[in-house]
Amino acid sequence: MAKKKITKRVPLLPLRGLLVFPTMVLHIDVGRERSIAALEQAMLEDNIIFLATQKEMSIEQPEKEDLHKIGTLAYIKQMLKLPNGTIRVLVEGQERAQWKQYTEEENLTMVEVTTFPDETERTAEQDALMRLLLEHFEKYAKASKKITTETYNTVADIEEPGRLADMVASHLPIKVAGKQEILETFDIDKRLEMLITRLHNEQEVIDLEKRISQRVKKSMEQTQKEFYLREQMKAIQTELGDKDGKSAEIVDLKKRIEEAGMPESTEKAALKELDRYEKLPSAAAESGIIRNYIEWLVTIPWSNATEDRLDIKYAEEVLDRDHDGLESVKERVLEYLAVQQMTKSLRGPILCLVGPPGVGKTSLAKSIAESLDRKFVRVSLGGVRDESEIRGHRRTYVGAMPGRMIQGMKKASTINPVFLLDEIDKMSNDFRGDPSSAMLEVLDPEQNNSFSDHYIEETYDLSNVLFIATANDLGSIPGPLRDRMEVISIAGYTEAEKQMIAKNHLAPKQLKEHGLEEGQLTFDDEALLSIVRYYTREAGVRGLERQIASICRKVTKQIVSGEKESVAVTADLVEEYLGKRKFRYGMAETVNQIGVATGLAYTTVGGDTLQIEVSLSAGKGKLQLTGKLGDVMKESAQTALSFVRANAESLGIDPSFHESQDIHIHVPEGAVPKDGPSAGITIATALVSALSKRPIRREVGMTGEITLRGRVLPIGGVKEKTLSAHRAGLKTIILPIDNERDIEDIPESVREELTFKLVSQAEEALEIALEGENE
């Protein structure tokens, strides 16, 4: 006979990861506001509350659909407020119950529940099931050693079959979902059968554990606990059929370490780390760190090298095919190949290609790699300000990894790649270290055979690598680092070279990128020369490529729209596609002017011409400098003025000019910063011209610094400055006499069109640059 069902409205207490069976007494910690309010409401009435388990533990504020419908109606026996604000409550399960009406109130949830009490009368079948259940429970209690004798005796004394089933279920290691299934089983016979099946399965698991333990003990030595654990793991994997567990990974890693060709000391360190990795459990945090470290060690090339193609003729063909001009660089690469062919043992040189943007430094490095038949790796150093970018992070840091050198070597997968260090002059430093100092070891031929990376820790040989660095400004590279590299200057291209580059490289490349087939767009030589002269004024060819791409886009549109089938671009059509001419080709000035001198400057983007203007006005000898000049150029202006004042009479100038006239020296394009020790002679010429009223010849450009006594000092960047003068259409170049040796570096085609005047004193430069004679 069963107890009568009861329908009652009670507060709801949701449970996370917990389930209470009827007759079960349990402590519960309650912290959620709505749950605490439900407890307080129950205490105000009859201490009865409904316990329903959440379907998902992670839900903080469960809704109606997040709760199981069947739970336990419980009696609150005791409540205790803990110091952390939570409430510990002692509850006793009363009856199974199911909620039907769910009402959300202001701060708690009320439900209407109907109880489902168990039958109190026992049947013969139930007696048999109870006896069988207790028999299995006794075996489980003895085998698992988790259930005390007192607990088993308490369970064995229970006479109600439903209560016995619930009590046994509460002591078994069953997940909440399994317990919920038992709670929702109202039929007592089915409930008893379910528990007998579960106990039978648990007994099989315990027996399996014992067999594994016995198998391990047979092969275990008395003093080797670690060996026992490994064998136990193998036995478990065998039982599970897992043939590819950690043991297989250890075997694979050991094989890779032995085949990597590491130095003996490095291999010893790698095997030691592998031994540590094997002993650590997979869940340990350090396990992943060691695994990554070993993976890096076996992935980096230690002995794998490509065979150099030491064929000078082939290398020359590749370099000439990919690059027009740049003879000095090509010559240096061919020299290296020749020495390699003779000695078979020359260490990789460290070349530094210095030049303006767009002259082909990076693409030249690729061609060198192709000519040698080596792998090519590029690492950009622009903006690098952390030493660990070069040397790597120590393994104690979170997310540690090797530096860019080791990463590059991994990418190359050989020990002798061509390694391009792009934009080496753009590195900077801050509180995290100076990366340029870390590069000293990389680029020192005497040290880089034992390069030390903080992450790898073992020394690594970089001596077989052919390092090629690129830079725009040699002055930005620290002296010690610059000393370790062989500097090769790439000044820029002449008009003829640009024309050939456009014809042989840029135009075919852009036609391909724009999907234009052969014959749909052609450029004649005059058109390319027109683009070079009137739409670009640069040392490199990036701007030239952009102009060609612009024409390609416009022609592609015309072909796609059906306006034209093919286009042959001539010099007359260039203006139609690119608009009005951007630059004036020819004379820097159209007429000879007083007080306007043309100087030659060197910048990080190549050579350039600089107009220096001098204006006189009534005043008291005040000197005004404008044009965003740096300290060096300001000093040059002061020196030039002092020279002119000291030699006023011999220069045909009124010695008292400073008493009645103010002098304003201006360099146009005021927004562009200008500085450098080569403007002295130009400023002096402009000053003398303005004060003596003698015009300056428009076809003359000049460069050089002067002293107070008028001596002209040598300068740098002669090739770059000369090319800029040639682009501007100048005909005569005034150079310091000590720069005579630099004229040989200037391309012959440019030298033939220019006249070089070498001077040692400012007076000589003035005689060449100024019209007329001193009065």
N, C-alpha and C positions, 0 to 999 in steps of 0.2 A: 504494500500500500504506500502511495506517495503522499508527501505533504501537499497541501493546497497551494496553487500558484497565487502569487501576490503581485498586484500592480501598484507601483508607488512612484511619486515624483521626488527625486533626490538630486543633490549637487553632483556634478561630474568632475572626476580627477583623472586627467590623461597621464599615462605612464610611458616613459621612454626606455626601451630595452629591458622591460621588467614586466612580469605577469604574476598575479596572486591567485592561487587556487583556493576554493572553499575549504574552510577549517585551517587554513595556513595562517600562521602568525608571523608578521614581517615588519622590520623597520624600513621606512621610506623617507628620503630627504626631499623636501619640496621647496623650490625656490621661485617658481614663476608666479607672478602677481595673481593671475586668475585662479591658479591652483590653490594658493594660500587663501583666497577669498572663498573658494569652494569648501575648504576645510573649516573655516570660521563659520560659514553658514550651516554646515552639518552639525557643528558643536552647539549651535544655538537651538537646533531642533532635537533630533534623537540620536545623534552621533552616527548616523548611517550615511554612507557615501558610495557612489558607483565608480569602480576602477575599470577603465577601458585602456587597452594598450594601443599606442600609435603604430600605424603601418610602417612609417619611416622615422627613425630616431632623429634625423637631422632637422626636422620641422620644429621651429621654435614656438609658433602659435598655430596649433592644429585646428583645422576646420572640421566640419561635419564628416566630409568624405575621407579624412585622414585617419579616422578611428575605426577599430573593429567594432562591429555591432554587439558582439557577445563579450561580456566581461564578468566581473565578480562584484556582487553587493557585499560591502564590508562594513565592519563596526570599528569605530575609532576608539582605541583603548587608552591612548596616551598621546599628548602633544608636548614638544619641548622646543623652545626657540634657541637656536645656536648663535654664537657670537658673530658669525659672518652674515646673519640676516636670514638664513634658511631655517626651515622648521623640520624637525625630525618627528615623525608621527609613527606610532605603533598601531598597525591595523590587523584585524582578524577577519579572514574571508568567511562569508556566511553562505551565500547561495550563488549558483550560476544565474545570470540575468541577461536580458537583451533590451537595449533601449529602442524606443519606437518614436517618441516625440522629443525633438531636440530644440531647446529654446535658449537663444543667446540673450543674456541679460547684460546690464551695464558693466559689471566687473566679474561675472562668473557665468557658467553654463549649467542649466538645469535640464535633466532628462527624465522622461517617464519610462520606467523599467518594469519588466515582467520577469519574475523569478521562475526557474526551472529546477525544483528540488529533485533529488534522486529518490528512486524507489527504496523503501526501507525493508521490504521482504526479500529474502534470498531464495534463489532457486538452486537445484542440484547442479546445474551447469555452472552457475556462478561460483558455487563452492569449489568445483574442480578448477575453474579458471583462477580463483584466488590462491588455491594451493600451488598451482603451477607457477603463478606470478611470484609468490614468496620463495619458491624453490630457486627460480632464476635470479631473484633479487639477492638471495643469500650467497649464491655463487659469485655474483657481481661484486657484492660487498667484500668478500674475502679476496677476490682477485685484484680489485682496483685499490684496496687499502685506503679509499677515500671516505668510506662510511664506517663509523664506529659501531661497536657491538651494541651500545646503548640505543643508537638510532635504529639499528635493525630490530632490536627487541620491541621498541616503541611501535614500529610499523607492523611487526608481526602480531601485536595485540589488538590491532584494529579489526573489528568484525563486520563493519558495513563495507560492501564491495566498492561502492562509488567513492567513499572516503579513502579506502585503501589505494585505489587507482590514482587518486589525486596526490596522495602523500608520496607514493613511489615516484610519480612524474616529477614532483618538486625536488627530488634528490638525484635525478639523472642529469648528465651533462647534455641537455637538449637545448637547441637554439630557441629563441622566443617564438619563431614561426611554428616550430614543432609543438611547443607547449600550447600555443593558441589553438592548434588543430585538436589537441586533446581536450582543451577547455570547451571547444565547440561540439565535441562528441557527447551528446546527451544520453545515448544508449550505453548502459553500463557494460554490457557484454562486449560490445565493440571496443570500448575504452580499455578493458582488461586485455583483449586480444592485441590491440595496438602496443601496449606496454610490454607484453610478453615478446612480441616480435622485436621491439627496440632493444630489450635486454639481451635477447639472443644475438643480435648484431653486435652489440657492445662486447659481449663475451668473445665473439670471433675476433674483433679488433685487438682485445687484450691478449688472446692466444697468439695472434700474428706478431704482436710486439715481443712476446716471449720468444717466439721462434727466431726473430731477427736478432734479439739479444743473445740467444744461445749460439747462433751462427757466428756472430762477431766474437764472442768470448773464445771460441775455438782457435781463431787466428790471431788472438791478441797476446802480446807479451805483458808480463806483469807490471812493468814500470812505464809503459807507454800509454798514457791517457789520451794523448793527441791522436795516436795511431788508432786507438779504439774508436774515437769519434769519427775519424775518416772512414773506417771500415763499416761502422754503423750506417753512415750516410750512403756508402756503396750498396749495402744490403737493402736499405730502403728504396734506393733507385732501382735495384734489381727487381724487387717486389712490385714496384709501380711500373716497371717496363721502361724506365727513363734511362736511355743509353747515352743521351747527350747532355748530361748534367755538368756540374762544375769540373768534375774530374776529367771529362773529355776536353774542356776548355784549357785546363792546366797542361794537358799533354800537347795540345795544339800550340799554346804559347811557348812552351819549352822548345818545341821543334823549330818555331820561328826564330827564337833567340839564337839557337845553335846555327841556323842557316843565314843569319843576318850579316855575318862577317865582321862582328864587332871586335875591337881590341880586347885582349884578354882581361884587363881590369874592368872594362865596361861590361863584358859578358858576365863576369863574376858578380858585379853589382846587380845586374838584371836578374840573375838566377836567385840571388838573395831576396830581392823584392818579390819574385814569383813565389818563393817559399813562404814569405809573409802573407801573400795574397791567398795561398792555399789554406793556411791555418785560420784565416779570418772567416767568420760567417758572412754569407752574402748580404745580409741585412745591415752589416756594420757600415758606418759612414765612410770609414777609411778604405773599405774594400774597393769602392768605385774610384777613389783617388789613385790607389796603387795600380788598378787595372788600366786607367788612362795613361799613367806614367809608362807602364810596360808597353802599351800600344804605341806610344810615341817612340820609345827606344827601338822597337822592331820595325817601325815604318820609315824612320830616317835612313837614308842611304849611308852605309859605312864603307862599302868596298865596290859597289856597283858603279862602273864608269863607262862612258861611251868612248869609242875609239875616234880620235881626231882625224879629220880628213885633211891631211897635210899636203894639199895640192894647191900651190900658189896660183897657177893659171886658173883653176876653177874658182878660187876665192876672188881673184881679180875680176873674173866675169860676173860673179854674183854682185860684188860691190859696184861695179860699173853699171850693171843692169838696173839696180835699185836706186842709185844715187848719181846725179850729175854734179860735178865739182867735188869739193871736200877732198882734194888730193892729198893733203898732209895726213889726214886721218887714215885714209886708205893705205898710204905708204907705211904708216906705223903698224897697222894690222898685218900687212904682208911681211914686214920685218920680223914680227913676232912668229909668224908661221915658218919663216925661213930658219930662224934659230931653233924652233921646236924640231924641225925636220933634221937639223944637224945634231942636236944634243939629245933629243927624246926625253929630256928631264927638266926643262925650264919651268919654274913655277909661274902660275898665272899672274900677269902684270895687273896693275891697278890703274886704269885709265880714267881721266876725268875730262869729259867733253864740255867745254864752257862756250856758251854762245847765246844769242837772243832766242826768244821763243819762235818755233816754226821753222828752224833751219834743218830739222831732221835728226836730232840727237838720238831720240828713242828708236826711230825706225832704223837708224844706222846700227845700233846695238843688235837689233833683230837680224839684220843682214850679216853682221859678224858671226852671230850664232849659227846662221844657216851655212855660211862659208866654211865654218869649222865642223859642221855636222854635230853641233852640241845642242842640248836642251837650253831653252831660254826662260828665265824667270825675271819678273819685274816687281820691284817693291817701291812704292811711293813713300818718300820721307817728308813730303810737304806737310807742315803743321805738327810733326812729331815733336813732343816736348817731354816725354816720359822715358827715362832710361830703360825701364822694363820693356818698352816696345822693341828695344834692340837686344837686351840681355835676357828677357823673359822674367816671369814672376817666380818667387820661391813657392814651393809646393804647399807651404803652410797657409797660403792665402786662398780664400774662396774664389773659385773660377780661375785658378792659376793656369797658365799655359806658356809654352816657349815663346821666345822673341821672334821678330820677323826674319832673322837670319835662318834660324832652324826651320821655321814654317816654310820659307822659300826653298830650303834644301829638301824638305819633305815633298813639296810640290814638284820639284825637279826630278826627284827619285834617282839622281846620279850625283857622284861626288865632284864632277867637273863641269857644271853648267856655265853658261854665260849669265852672270847675275847683274841685273841693271838696278842701280841705286838712283832712282829718279828724284830730281829736285833736292839734291843733298844740301844745297845752300838755303833751303827753306826750313831746316830744323831750328828749333828754339829751345829754351830751357826755362824751368821754373823750380818750385820747391820739390818736385818729384825727381829731380836729377837733370843732368846734362847729357842728352843722347849723343851729341857730337863727341863727347869724351869716350862714351862706350864704343863709338865707331872706330876709335884709334886702334883698338885691338883687332877689329875685323879687317881693317885695311893696312895693317902692318905686315909685310911679307915675312918678317922675322918672328912674329907672334901668332899669326892666325892659324898656324898648324896645331895650336892647342887652345882654340877658342873655348871660353867657358860660358855656358848659358845657365842662369840661375835655376831654371826648371829641370833641365837635363842633368845638371851637376857634373856629369862626366865630360872630359875635354873632347872637343870635336875638331877635326882637321878641315880647315877652309883653304888650305894652300893650293889646292888644285883648281879652285874656282877662278874664272876670269871675271874680275869685277870691273864694271864700267859705271862710273857715276856721271850724272848730268847736272849742270848748274847754269843759271843765267848770269849770276854775279859772283865772280871769284872772291871779291872782297868780303862777302858775307860768310865765307867758310873760314873757321878758325885756323890760325897758322899751323899748329901741330898736325891737324888733319890734312891741310893742304899739302904739307911736306911729304905725306905718305903716298900721294897720288902723282901720276905723270899727267900734267895738264896739257891738253890739246885744245887750242882755241879754234872755234868755228865762227868766223866773223859774219858771214852772211853770203848772199849770192849776188852776182852781177846781173845786169839786165839779160845778157845772153843766156846765162845759166838758168835764170827764172823762166825765160822763154822755152828753153829745152825741157825743164822740169814740167811746165804746164803741158807741153806737147806730148811728152813721153809718159808722164805719170798722172798728173792731176786730171786732165781732160778724160782719158780713158776710164779712170776710177769713177769720176762723177757720172759719165755716161752709163756705166754699169749700175751705179746706185740708183739712178733715175729711170732705169728700165728702157733706156734708149738703145736701139740696135745700130749696128754699123751702117753708116750712110744717112741715118735720120738727122744727125747733127754733126757738123764738121767745123773746125776752127782753122783759118789760115794763119800763117806766121805773123802777118801784120796785125791781125785782130788780137792775137795773144800779146804782142809787143805793146799794143795800144792799152790793153788791160793793165799790163805791168807798169806802164809809164803814167797813165792818167787816173787809175783807180786804186793803186796801192802805193804806199811808200813805207816799206818795212824791210827788215833784214831777212826774215824768213819768207815762207810762202803760204801761211795759213789764210791771210787776207786774200791772196790771189785765188786760193781754192774756193773761198766763199763766193767770190765774184763769178767764177766759172760755174759754181753750183746754182747761183742766181739765174744765169742765162739758161742752164739746163732746165730749171723749174718752169721758166717762161715758155721755152720751146716745147716742153712736155705738155703744157696746157694747150698750146696751139695745135699740137698733133692730136691730142685726145678729143678736142672740140671739133676737129675736122677742118680747122682753118688752114692748116698747112700739112703737107705730107713729109717734108724734110726741109732742113734749114742749113745753109752754109754761112757761117758767121764771118763777115769781113770787118775790116777796120771801120768802115762807114756804118755798119749795123751795131757796133758795140754800144754807141751812145743811145741808140734806140732801145736796147735791152737794159742798160745799166743807168740811164739817165745822164744828166750833165756831168762833165768831168770834175772829179774831186780835187785833183792836184794839177799844178802847172809844171810842165816839163821844160827844162832849158835853164836859163839864167836864174839864179837865186833872186836877183834884182834886175829890172829891165833897164835902169839907167844908173850911172855912177852917182852916188849920193855923199853928201858931207855928213860925217858923224854917225854913219851906219856901217858897221863892219860885220862880216860873216865869219863866225867861229865854227869850229868843228867840235862836237861833244860826243862823249861815250856814255851810253845809258845801259841799263840791264836788258833793254829790248833792242840793242844794237846801236850803231852810230846815228848821229843826227846833226843837222846844221842848226846854228843858233844865231839869230840876229841880235847884235848889241848896239843900242842906240844911245847917243849922248846929245843932250840938249843944254844950251847955255841961256841964262837969264840974268838980269841985273840983280846984284846982291853983294854979299860980303864973303864969298868963298865957301859957302855951305855945300857939302856933298850929300846928295840924296840918292839912295839905291832902292830900286823897286824891281819887282818881277819874281818875288819869293826866292831870293838867293840864300844859299847856305853860308855858313861861316867862312868856308874856304874861298868862295867867290867874292865875299865881302872884303876879305884880306887881299885878294888879287886886285880888286878895284882900288883899295887904299895904296897898295904898292905901286900900281900903274900911275896913280895921280902923283905920288911922291917922285917917281922917276921923271914924269913930265915937268913938274915944277923945278926939279934939280937941273934939268937939261933944257929949260925953256928957250934960252937964247940960241943954242945950237940947232934947235928944232924950228926956229923961226916963229916963236910964240912970245907975246908980251910977257916978261917975267912977273909983272904985277897983276896978271889976269885974276888971281885969286882974291884980290882986294875989291874988285868991282863986279865979279860975276859968280853966280851960283851954278853948280854943275849937277845935272840930273842924269844918272846912268840907269837905263831901263832895259830889261830883257823881256820881250813880249811873251805872251802866254803865261800871265801871272799866276794862274791856278796850278801850274806845273812846277814842283820843286826842282831847283837846279843847284848843283854843287859839283866841285871837282877842281883839281889843280892843273887846269890847262887853258884858262880863259885870260890869263894876264896879258899876253901879247895882243889879243883881240881888243881888250878894253883900252890898252895903251894906244892902239892904232885909231880907235874911234875917238878917243880924247884929243889926240894930236890933230886928227882931221877936223873936228869941231872947232878947236882953238885956232888952227892955222887956216881954216876955210879951204882946205885942199880936199877934193872928192876922193873917195876910195873906189878903186876899180871893182866893178860888180862881179867879175869872173874870178876874183881871188878869195880863197878860203884859207883860214890860218888856225893853228893850234900851237900852244906852248905857254909855259909859265915864265915870268921874268923876275929878276931880282931888282933891288933898288938901284943897282948900277947898270941895269939894262941887259944883263946876260940872259939868254934864252935857255931855259932848262928843258931836258927831255921829258916826254910824257908817254903814256901807254895808250893802247887801243888804236894804233895808227891804221891798221887794216880796216877796222870798223868805221873810223872817221873818214877814211879815203873813199870807201864805198858809198857813204852817205853823201859826200861831196860830188861823187860821180852821178848819183841819183838826182841831185839838185841841179846838175848841169854846170858846175864850176869847172874851170879849165886850169887854174894855177893853184897849187897848194903850197903854203909856207909851213915848213917843218923845222924843228930844232936840228941842228947839225948832228947831234948825238943819236938821232933816230934814223940815220941813213941806212943802217942795217935792216930796219923794219920794212923798207921799200920792197925788198925781195919777196916778202910774203904776200904782196898785193898781186892779184891776178894780172897776167900779162896784158889781157885785153883792156883792162882799166888803166894800167900804166901807160899804154900807148896813147890814150886819149887825154892824159893829164901831164902837166909840167910841174915838177917838184923843185922848189927853191929851198935850199938848206941854209939856215942862218944861225949865227952864234950870238949876235947882238941885236937889240931891238931896232937900232938905227937901220940895219940892213933890211929888216922886215918892212919898216916904214917906207924905205925907198922903193921897194917892190909894190907895196899895196897902194901908195898914194900917188895921185896924178900931180904933174907940175914939180917945181923945185922949191927949196926953202928960199924965202926972200932975205 
